[in-house]
Amino acid sequence: MEIKRKHKTLLIGLFLVMISFVISTQKGWAESGSFTYEVIHPENQLTKAGYFDLRMTPGQKQTVQIKLTNPSPDSPVTVDIKRNMVKTNSNGVLEYGPTTIKKDPSAKIDFNEVVTVPESITLAGGEVKNLDVAVQMPEASFDGVLAGGIQLQVKESEEDIKARADKSGVSTRYAYLVAMVLSESDAPIQPEVTFNRIYPGLSNYRNAVFVNFSNAEMTFLSDMTVDFNVTKKGSDIILYETKKTDMKMAPTSMIDFPVLLNGELMEVGTYTGHVVVTSGDQTWSWTEDFDITKEDADKFNKQDVSIVQESGINWSVILLITGVILGVLLLVFVFLYFYRRKMKRRKKKGKKKK
C-alpha cells in the first residue's frame, strides 16, 4: 500500500472525467486539540492524488483507511466524522461538506448509502488510529462517477466554541475534507443539463429570481457559464440580468442560480426568464414564464435588507412622547407659578419694613 501524506485541508474541485484538485490550507484549533491525517491508498487507487479515486466493480465491498494522528502528547482529541454526497451551490462551487442543498431527483445512487463511517473517533495523547471507511457498491453496474467527501472535524462543546469566540472573536469551525470518487469504467458520459423551474426568492436576504436546473448525468461539468436575464412577459426590455463563468456542477446535482433585483422592490406580475448554459462545446437554453404573486412580493420585500422599509405610524410612541412633553410643560408651569408667588411675597415684606 502507498501512503499519501496530507496534513492540510483539502478543498476539492473536480473536472469531468479527467479530475484535478485545488488545495487550500486551514489549521485546527489548538485550544480544543488538533490532529493530522494521511490518506492510505489501496491497490485499486487510480491516481496518486491526496484523495480516494477508486476503480470498483458492481457489488464490491471494500474498507479503505485514513490514518489519524494526535500530535499532542498530553491532550486527547475527539474527531467528528461525516460523509456527504457532493452537491453544487448557487455560485457553481462543489460542496463536499454538510449542506442544506437538496439531493437532485436524478441521483439514483446515493453516496451516503454506499459509503459508511463511524460518527466519531477519539485519540489519546500521541495516539495514532486508522479510520475505517466502508464502501458497499450497488449490485447494478453504472457508467460515470459517484463522488462525495469525508469530513473530519475536531469535536467541540458549545462551551468551548463560546469560549473561543469570546477570546478571539472567531466562532468559525474548520474541517478537513477528503474527497472520494468511485467509478467502474472509463466509458465516456455525455452531459445532460435539464431545466426544472424559475421562481422568486431571496439570495443572502436580497430579492432575487432563481433558475433551477440539473446536471442529470454521473459526470462533472466544468468551465460552465450561465447567462440569465428576466423580462416582463411579452417585452424585450431586460429588467434584470447576470452572467457567471468558470462554474462547476457535481454529478446528478441541481443548482439554484440567482439574478439579483439590485435593491428594487419585487413587483407582482408575469415574467419571462431567458437562460443559456454552456459547458465545453455544449449549450442548453430555455425560455420560461413565471409568476410573482402578491404573497411572494409582500413576503420577500419585507425580508430584503437592501430595501428601506416604510413603517406605519406608531401611535403608542407618539402618545408617550406627547405625554412626556405635557408633563414637562406642567412642571415648568407649576415651578414658575410658585416662584412668582414667592417673589411677590418677598416684595410685600420689603415694603412693610420700610
DRENDO-1510 file (C-alpha; in Angstrom, 1 decimal, always signed):
<recs>
REC; n; res; u; v; w
REC; 1; MET; +0.0; +0.0; +0.0 .
REC; 2; GLU; +1.1; +3.6; -0.7 .
REC; 3; ILE; +0.6; +6.3; +1.9 .
REC; 4; LYS; -0.1; +9.8; +0.7 .
REC; 5; ARG; +0.7; +12.2; +3.4 .
REC; 6; LYS; -1.6; +15.2; +3.7 .
REC; 7; HIS; -1.7; +17.4; +6.7 .
REC; 8; LYS; -3.8; +20.3; +5.3 .
REC; 9; THR; -7.3; +20.9; +4.4 .
REC; 10; LEU; -8.5; +19.7; +1.0 .
REC; 11; LEU; -11.0; +21.9; -0.8 .
REC; 12; ILE; -11.6; +19.9; -3.9 .
REC; 13; GLY; -12.7; +20.9; -7.4 .
REC; 14; LEU; -13.3; +18.1; -9.9 .
REC; 15; PHE; -13.4; +18.4; -13.7 .
REC; 16; LEU; -15.4; +16.0; -15.8 .
REC; 17; VAL; -13.7; +12.5; -16.2 .
REC; 18; MET; -10.2; +14.0; -16.1 .
REC; 19; ILE; -10.2; +15.2; -12.5 .
REC; 20; SER; -7.9; +17.7; -10.8 .
REC; 21; PHE; -8.0; +19.2; -7.3 .
REC; 22; VAL; -7.5; +22.6; -5.7 .
REC; 23; ILE; -5.9; +22.5; -2.2 .
REC; 24; SER; -6.3; +25.2; +0.5 .
REC; 25; THR; -4.9; +25.1; +4.0 .
REC; 26; GLN; -6.6; +25.6; +7.3 .
REC; 27; LYS; -5.3; +24.6; +10.7 .
REC; 28; GLY; -7.2; +23.1; +13.6 .
REC; 29; TRP; -7.8; +24.9; +16.8 .
REC; 30; ALA; -5.1; +24.2; +19.4 .
REC; 31; GLU; -7.3; +25.2; +22.2 .
REC; 32; SER; -9.6; +22.2; +21.6 .
REC; 33; GLY; -6.9; +19.9; +20.3 .
REC; 34; SER; -5.9; +19.2; +16.7 .
REC; 35; PHE; -4.9; +16.2; +14.5 .
REC; 36; THR; -3.4; +15.3; +11.2 .
REC; 37; TYR; -4.5; +12.8; +8.7 .
REC; 38; GLU; -3.0; +10.6; +5.9 .
REC; 39; VAL; -4.9; +9.0; +3.1 .
REC; 40; ILE; -3.9; +5.4; +2.7 .
REC; 41; HIS; -4.2; +4.4; -1.0 .
REC; 42; PRO; -5.4; +0.9; -1.7 .
REC; 43; GLU; -4.3; -1.2; -4.7 .
REC; 44; ASN; -7.3; -0.1; -6.7 .
REC; 45; GLN; -6.4; +3.6; -6.4 .
REC; 46; LEU; -6.3; +5.1; -9.9 .
REC; 47; THR; -4.1; +8.2; -9.2 .
REC; 48; LYS; -1.5; +9.4; -6.7 .
REC; 49; ALA; -3.7; +12.3; -5.6 .
REC; 50; GLY; -4.4; +13.0; -1.9 .
REC; 51; TYR; -8.0; +11.7; -2.1 .
REC; 52; PHE; -9.6; +8.4; -2.9 .
REC; 53; ASP; -10.0; +7.7; -6.6 .
REC; 54; LEU; -11.1; +4.1; -6.7 .
REC; 55; ARG; -11.9; +1.7; -9.5 .
REC; 56; MET; -14.7; -0.5; -8.2 .
REC; 57; THR; -16.8; -3.4; -9.5 .
REC; 58; PRO; -20.6; -3.9; -9.1 .
REC; 59; GLY; -21.4; -5.3; -5.6 .
REC; 60; GLN; -17.8; -4.9; -4.4 .
REC; 61; LYS; -17.2; -4.5; -0.7 .
REC; 62; GLN; -14.1; -2.7; +0.5 .
REC; 63; THR; -12.8; -0.9; +3.5 .
REC; 64; VAL; -10.3; +1.9; +2.9 .
REC; 65; GLN; -8.5; +3.8; +5.7 .
REC; 66; ILE; -7.5; +7.3; +6.7 .
REC; 67; LYS; -4.6; +7.4; +9.3 .
REC; 68; LEU; -5.4; +9.9; +12.1 .
REC; 69; THR; -2.6; +11.2; +14.4 .
REC; 70; ASN; -2.9; +13.2; +17.6 .
REC; 71; PRO; +0.4; +15.1; +17.8 .
REC; 72; SER; -0.2; +16.4; +21.3 .
REC; 73; PRO; +1.3; +14.1; +23.9 .
REC; 74; ASP; -1.0; +15.2; +26.7 .
REC; 75; SER; -4.4; +16.2; +25.3 .
REC; 76; PRO; -6.9; +13.7; +23.9 .
REC; 77; VAL; -8.9; +14.8; +20.9 .
REC; 78; THR; -12.2; +13.5; +19.5 .
REC; 79; VAL; -12.8; +13.8; +15.8 .
REC; 80; ASP; -16.4; +14.0; +14.4 .
REC; 81; ILE; -16.8; +12.2; +11.1 .
REC; 82; LYS; -19.4; +12.8; +8.4 .
REC; 83; ARG; -19.7; +11.6; +4.8 .
REC; 84; ASN; -21.6; +13.7; +2.2 .
REC; 85; MET; -22.6; +13.4; -1.4 .
REC; 86; VAL; -21.0; +16.2; -3.4 .
REC; 87; LYS; -23.5; +18.9; -4.4 .
REC; 88; THR; -23.5; +22.3; -6.2 .
REC; 89; ASN; -24.1; +25.6; -4.5 .
REC; 90; SER; -25.6; +28.7; -6.1 .
REC; 91; ASN; -22.1; +30.0; -7.1 .
REC; 92; GLY; -21.3; +27.0; -9.1 .
REC; 93; VAL; -18.9; +25.7; -6.4 .
REC; 94; LEU; -18.8; +22.0; -5.4 .
REC; 95; GLU; -19.8; +21.3; -1.8 .
REC; 96; TYR; -18.2; +18.2; -0.2 .
REC; 97; GLY; -19.2; +19.0; +3.3 .
REC; 98; PRO; -22.6; +19.1; +5.1 .
REC; 99; THR; -25.1; +21.3; +3.3 .
REC; 100; THR; -28.8; +22.1; +3.2 .
REC; 101; ILE; -28.8; +21.7; -0.6 .
REC; 102; LYS; -31.3; +19.1; -1.6 .
REC; 103; LYS; -30.4; +15.9; -3.4 .
REC; 104; ASP; -31.4; +16.0; -7.1 .
REC; 105; PRO; -34.0; +13.5; -8.2 .
REC; 106; SER; -31.6; +12.4; -11.0 .
REC; 107; ALA; -29.3; +10.9; -8.3 .
REC; 108; LYS; -30.4; +7.3; -8.5 .
REC; 109; ILE; -27.4; +6.2; -6.4 .
REC; 110; ASP; -26.8; +7.9; -3.0 .
REC; 111; PHE; -23.2; +8.2; -1.9 .
REC; 112; ASN; -24.3; +8.2; +1.7 .
REC; 113; GLU; -25.9; +4.8; +1.2 .
REC; 114; VAL; -22.8; +3.4; -0.5 .
REC; 115; VAL; -20.2; +4.8; +2.0 .
REC; 116; THR; -20.4; +4.5; +5.8 .
REC; 117; VAL; -18.2; +5.9; +8.5 .
REC; 118; PRO; -18.3; +5.9; +12.3 .
REC; 119; GLU; -19.8; +9.0; +14.0 .
REC; 120; SER; -16.6; +9.9; +15.8 .
REC; 121; ILE; -13.2; +8.6; +16.9 .
REC; 122; THR; -11.2; +9.5; +20.0 .
REC; 123; LEU; -7.4; +9.7; +20.0 .
REC; 124; ALA; -5.5; +9.7; +23.3 .
REC; 125; GLY; -2.4; +12.0; +23.6 .
REC; 126; GLY; +0.1; +11.0; +20.9 .
REC; 127; GLU; -2.1; +8.2; +19.7 .
REC; 128; VAL; -2.4; +7.0; +16.0 .
REC; 129; LYS; -5.5; +5.3; +14.7 .
REC; 130; ASN; -6.8; +4.2; +11.3 .
REC; 131; LEU; -10.3; +5.4; +10.4 .
REC; 132; ASP; -12.2; +2.7; +8.5 .
REC; 133; VAL; -14.3; +3.9; +5.6 .
REC; 134; ALA; -16.6; +1.1; +4.4 .
REC; 135; VAL; -17.7; +1.0; +0.7 .
REC; 136; GLN; -20.5; -1.2; -0.5 .
REC; 137; MET; -21.1; -0.8; -4.2 .
REC; 138; PRO; -24.6; -1.3; -5.7 .
REC; 139; GLU; -25.2; -4.6; -7.5 .
REC; 140; ALA; -26.2; -2.9; -10.7 .
REC; 141; SER; -23.3; -1.5; -12.7 .
REC; 142; PHE; -23.1; +2.1; -13.8 .
REC; 143; ASP; -21.0; +4.4; -16.0 .
REC; 144; GLY; -19.6; +7.7; -14.8 .
REC; 145; VAL; -18.6; +8.6; -11.3 .
REC; 146; LEU; -20.1; +8.6; -7.8 .
REC; 147; ALA; -18.5; +11.3; -5.6 .
REC; 148; GLY; -18.6; +12.6; -2.1 .
REC; 149; GLY; -16.5; +13.8; +0.8 .
REC; 150; ILE; -15.4; +12.6; +4.2 .
REC; 151; GLN; -15.4; +15.4; +6.7 .
REC; 152; LEU; -13.0; +15.3; +9.7 .
REC; 153; GLN; -13.6; +17.9; +12.4 .
REC; 154; VAL; -12.4; +18.4; +16.0 .
REC; 155; LYS; -15.4; +17.8; +18.3 .
REC; 156; GLU; -16.1; +20.9; +20.5 .
REC; 157; SER; -18.7; +21.5; +23.1 .
REC; 158; GLU; -20.9; +24.7; +22.9 .
REC; 159; GLU; -18.9; +26.0; +25.9 .
REC; 160; ASP; -15.6; +25.5; +24.0 .
REC; 161; ILE; -17.0; +27.3; +20.9 .
REC; 162; LYS; -18.3; +30.2; +23.0 .
REC; 163; ALA; -15.0; +30.5; +25.0 .
REC; 164; ARG; -13.0; +30.6; +21.7 .
REC; 165; ALA; -15.3; +33.2; +20.2 .
REC; 166; ASP; -15.0; +35.3; +23.3 .
REC; 167; LYS; -11.3; +35.0; +23.3 .
REC; 168; SER; -10.5; +35.5; +19.6 .
REC; 169; GLY; -13.8; +36.9; +18.2 .
REC; 170; VAL; -14.0; +34.0; +15.8 .
REC; 171; SER; -16.6; +31.2; +16.1 .
REC; 172; THR; -16.0; +29.5; +12.7 .
REC; 173; ARG; -15.0; +25.9; +12.9 .
REC; 174; TYR; -12.7; +24.4; +10.2 .
REC; 175; ALA; -12.7; +20.9; +8.9 .
REC; 176; TYR; -10.6; +18.6; +6.8 .
REC; 177; LEU; -12.4; +17.3; +3.7 .
REC; 178; VAL; -11.2; +14.2; +1.9 .
REC; 179; ALA; -12.8; +13.5; -1.5 .
REC; 180; MET; -13.8; +10.1; -2.7 .
REC; 181; VAL; -14.5; +9.3; -6.3 .
REC; 182; LEU; -15.9; +5.8; -7.2 .
REC; 183; SER; -16.0; +4.5; -10.8 .
REC; 184; GLU; -16.4; +1.2; -12.6 .
REC; 185; SER; -15.2; +2.1; -16.1 .
REC; 186; ASP; -13.7; +4.8; -18.3 .
REC; 187; ALA; -16.8; +4.9; -20.5 .
REC; 188; PRO; -17.4; +8.5; -21.6 .
REC; 189; ILE; -20.6; +10.1; -20.4 .
REC; 190; GLN; -22.5; +12.7; -22.5 .
REC; 191; PRO; -23.6; +15.5; -20.2 .
REC; 192; GLU; -27.3; +16.3; -19.9 .
REC; 193; VAL; -28.5; +19.5; -18.3 .
REC; 194; THR; -32.2; +19.7; -17.7 .
REC; 195; PHE; -34.4; +22.7; -16.8 .
REC; 196; ASN; -36.6; +22.5; -13.7 .
REC; 197; ARG; -38.1; +25.9; -12.9 .
REC; 198; ILE; -37.8; +29.6; -12.4 .
REC; 199; TYR; -39.1; +31.2; -9.2 .
REC; 200; PRO; -38.8; +34.3; -6.9 .
REC; 201; GLY; -36.9; +34.2; -3.6 .
REC; 202; LEU; -34.1; +35.7; -1.6 .
REC; 203; SER; -30.4; +35.4; -2.1 .
REC; 204; ASN; -28.4; +36.5; +1.0 .
REC; 205; TYR; -31.6; +38.3; +2.2 .
REC; 206; ARG; -31.9; +40.2; -1.0 .
REC; 207; ASN; -34.7; +40.0; -3.6 .
REC; 208; ALA; -33.8; +37.6; -6.5 .
REC; 209; VAL; -35.2; +35.4; -9.2 .
REC; 210; PHE; -33.7; +31.8; -9.4 .
REC; 211; VAL; -33.4; +29.4; -12.2 .
REC; 212; ASN; -33.1; +25.8; -11.0 .
REC; 213; PHE; -31.6; +23.2; -13.4 .
REC; 214; SER; -29.9; +19.8; -13.0 .
REC; 215; ASN; -26.8; +18.1; -14.2 .
REC; 216; ALA; -28.6; +14.8; -14.7 .
REC; 217; GLU; -25.7; +12.5; -15.6 .
REC; 218; MET; -23.0; +10.9; -13.4 .
REC; 219; THR; -20.2; +13.2; -14.7 .
REC; 220; PHE; -18.7; +16.5; -13.6 .
REC; 221; LEU; -19.4; +19.7; -15.5 .
REC; 222; SER; -16.6; +22.2; -15.7 .
REC; 223; ASP; -15.9; +25.6; -17.3 .
REC; 224; MET; -19.7; +26.2; -17.1 .
REC; 225; THR; -21.2; +29.6; -18.0 .
REC; 226; VAL; -24.7; +30.7; -17.1 .
REC; 227; ASP; -26.3; +33.7; -18.8 .
REC; 228; PHE; -29.7; +34.6; -17.1 .
REC; 229; ASN; -32.0; +37.6; -17.7 .
REC; 230; VAL; -35.6; +38.5; -16.9 .
REC; 231; THR; -38.1; +40.5; -18.9 .
REC; 232; LYS; -41.8; +41.2; -18.5 .
REC; 233; LYS; -43.8; +38.7; -20.4 .
REC; 234; GLY; -44.2; +39.9; -24.0 .
REC; 235; SER; -41.5; +42.5; -23.6 .
REC; 236; ASP; -37.9; +42.6; -24.9 .
REC; 237; ILE; -36.7; +45.1; -22.3 .
REC; 238; ILE; -34.4; +43.3; -19.9 .
REC; 239; LEU; -35.2; +44.1; -16.2 .
REC; 240; TYR; -32.5; +42.1; -14.5 .
REC; 241; GLU; -29.6; +40.1; -15.9 .
REC; 242; THR; -26.4; +38.3; -14.8 .
REC; 243; LYS; -23.7; +36.2; -16.3 .
REC; 244; LYS; -21.2; +34.0; -14.4 .
REC; 245; THR; -18.3; +32.0; -15.8 .
REC; 246; ASP; -15.9; +29.3; -14.5 .
REC; 247; MET; -18.6; +27.4; -12.7 .
REC; 248; LYS; -18.8; +23.7; -12.0 .
REC; 249; MET; -21.5; +21.1; -11.3 .
REC; 250; ALA; -21.3; +17.9; -9.4 .
REC; 251; PRO; -22.7; +14.7; -11.0 .
REC; 252; THR; -26.5; +14.3; -10.6 .
REC; 253; SER; -26.9; +17.5; -8.8 .
REC; 254; MET; -29.0; +20.7; -9.1 .
REC; 255; ILE; -28.2; +24.3; -8.8 .
REC; 256; ASP; -30.3; +27.3; -7.8 .
REC; 257; PHE; -28.7; +30.2; -9.7 .
REC; 258; PRO; -29.9; +33.7; -8.8 .
REC; 259; VAL; -30.2; +37.0; -10.6 .
REC; 260; LEU; -30.5; +39.9; -8.1 .
REC; 261; LEU; -33.1; +42.6; -8.3 .
REC; 262; ASN; -30.4; +45.1; -7.1 .
REC; 263; GLY; -32.4; +46.6; -4.2 .
REC; 264; GLU; -35.6; +47.0; -6.2 .
REC; 265; LEU; -39.0; +46.0; -4.9 .
REC; 266; MET; -40.4; +42.8; -6.2 .
REC; 267; GLU; -43.5; +43.6; -8.2 .
REC; 268; VAL; -46.5; +41.4; -8.9 .
REC; 269; GLY; -46.8; +40.1; -12.5 .
REC; 270; THR; -45.9; +37.5; -15.1 .
REC; 271; TYR; -42.3; +37.5; -16.3 .
REC; 272; THR; -40.1; +35.5; -18.7 .
REC; 273; GLY; -36.8; +34.1; -17.8 .
REC; 274; HIS; -34.2; +33.6; -20.5 .
REC; 275; VAL; -31.4; +31.1; -19.7 .
REC; 276; VAL; -28.3; +29.9; -21.6 .
REC; 277; VAL; -25.9; +27.4; -20.1 .
REC; 278; THR; -22.7; +26.4; -21.8 .
REC; 279; SER; -20.0; +23.8; -20.8 .
REC; 280; GLY; -17.2; +23.0; -23.2 .
REC; 281; ASP; -18.7; +22.9; -26.7 .
REC; 282; GLN; -22.3; +22.2; -25.5 .
REC; 283; THR; -25.1; +24.6; -25.0 .
REC; 284; TRP; -28.5; +24.4; -23.3 .
REC; 285; SER; -31.1; +27.2; -23.4 .
REC; 286; TRP; -34.6; +27.7; -22.0 .
REC; 287; THR; -37.2; +30.5; -22.1 .
REC; 288; GLU; -39.9; +30.1; -19.5 .
REC; 289; ASP; -42.6; +32.2; -18.0 .
REC; 290; PHE; -43.1; +32.5; -14.2 .
REC; 291; ASP; -45.3; +34.5; -11.9 .
REC; 292; ILE; -44.6; +36.7; -8.9 .
REC; 293; THR; -47.7; +36.7; -6.7 .
REC; 294; LYS; -48.8; +39.4; -4.2 .
REC; 295; GLU; -47.9; +36.9; -1.5 .
REC; 296; ASP; -44.4; +36.5; -2.9 .
REC; 297; ALA; -43.9; +40.2; -3.3 .
REC; 298; ASP; -45.1; +41.1; +0.2 .
REC; 299; LYS; -43.1; +38.3; +1.8 .
REC; 300; PHE; -39.8; +38.9; +0.1 .
REC; 301; ASN; -39.9; +42.7; +0.1 .
REC; 302; LYS; -40.3; +42.7; +3.9 .
REC; 303; GLN; -37.2; +40.5; +4.2 .
REC; 304; ASP; -34.9; +42.2; +1.8 .
REC; 305; VAL; -32.3; +44.0; +3.9 .
REC; 306; SER; -31.3; +46.3; +1.0 .
REC; 307; ILE; -34.8; +47.9; +0.9 .
REC; 308; VAL; -35.7; +50.7; +3.3 .
REC; 309; GLN; -38.9; +49.5; +4.8 .
REC; 310; GLU; -41.7; +52.0; +5.2 .
REC; 311; SER; -43.1; +51.9; +8.7 .
REC; 312; GLY; -46.6; +52.9; +9.8 .
REC; 313; ILE; -47.4; +55.4; +12.5 .
REC; 314; ASN; -46.7; +54.1; +16.0 .
REC; 315; TRP; -49.4; +55.8; +18.0 .
REC; 316; SER; -48.2; +54.4; +21.3 .
REC; 317; VAL; -44.8; +56.0; +20.8 .
REC; 318; ILE; -46.4; +59.3; +19.8 .
REC; 319; LEU; -48.7; +59.3; +22.8 .
REC; 320; LEU; -45.8; +58.6; +25.1 .
REC; 321; ILE; -43.7; +61.4; +23.7 .
REC; 322; THR; -46.7; +63.8; +23.9 .
REC; 323; GLY; -47.3; +62.8; +27.5 .
REC; 324; VAL; -43.7; +63.4; +28.4 .
REC; 325; ILE; -43.8; +66.9; +26.8 .
REC; 326; LEU; -47.0; +67.8; +28.5 .
REC; 327; GLY; -45.6; +66.6; +31.8 .
REC; 328; VAL; -42.5; +68.7; +31.4 .
REC; 329; LEU; -44.6; +71.8; +30.5 .
REC; 330; LEU; -46.8; +71.2; +33.5 .
REC; 331; LEU; -43.8; +71.0; +35.8 .
REC; 332; VAL; -42.4; +74.2; +34.3 .
REC; 333; PHE; -45.7; +76.0; +34.7 .
REC; 334; VAL; -46.1; +74.9; +38.4 .
REC; 335; PHE; -42.5; +75.9; +39.1 .
REC; 336; LEU; -43.0; +79.4; +37.6 .
REC; 337; TYR; -46.3; +79.8; +39.3 .
REC; 338; PHE; -44.9; +79.2; +42.8 .
REC; 339; TYR; -41.7; +81.0; +42.1 .
REC; 340; ARG; -43.6; +84.2; +41.1 .
REC; 341; ARG; -45.8; +83.9; +44.2 .
REC; 342; LYS; -42.7; +83.6; +46.4 .
REC; 343; MET; -41.1; +86.7; +44.7 .
REC; 344; LYS; -44.3; +88.7; +45.3 .
REC; 345; ARG; -44.4; +87.9; +49.0 .
REC; 346; ARG; -40.8; +88.9; +49.4 .
REC; 347; LYS; -41.5; +92.3; +47.7 .
REC; 348; LYS; -44.5; +92.9; +50.1 .
REC; 349; LYS; -42.4; +92.1; +53.1 .
REC; 350; GLY; -39.7; +94.5; +51.9 .
REC; 351; LYS; -42.2; +97.4; +51.6 .
REC; 352; LYS; -43.6; +96.8; +55.1 .
REC; 353; LYS; -40.2; +97.0; +56.7 .
REC; 354; LYS; -39.5; +100.4; +55.0 .
</recs>
